[in-house]
């Protein structure tokens, strides 16, 4: 699997150097590498751990802020709100109550 990924990356970098096809510059930026690594990590763990979503969100946020004027004014507050929603709605273990003693004193 890793060999195929390395071959694809190398092939895309070679095509980019020869200008055979139009490949946008943002495709080889560091936020895209972060997004790719986040998706790889998520696929590796069947998207069970939330680390992949954090990496993808940070990559998308920086990609937007680099390519769209004043996007950072909107992206970071939305990210903070999304983090709050996640923390409020995440599954937590139910609190076990103390055993109730049903015996009455004689």
Phi, psi and omega in degrees: 000314181294324179297321179294318179297317180295320177298317179296316179296315178298319178296319179292321177294323178292317177299322179295322180290325181275352183054040179286322178230156176282116175240120182299149182294328182292343181293334181252022179275164182293330175295328178291325175295323178294319177296315179298318179293323177297318178293322177297315179297318178296317180294325180295325182253022179056032177056033179271327181268140184283001182297323182297321181292324178295314180297317180295317180296317179296319178297315179295319180299313179290327177295316177295316183292334177280331188252345181238129180295136177059022179289334182291341177292335183257322188295313185291320173297323177296321178297320178293319177296317180297321177296318177297318178297319178297315181294327180285322187261359182293153181288129175240155178290137178294143180285127179277130180277158180292144180298137181270130179268109183271005180278134179262148180286138179271000000 
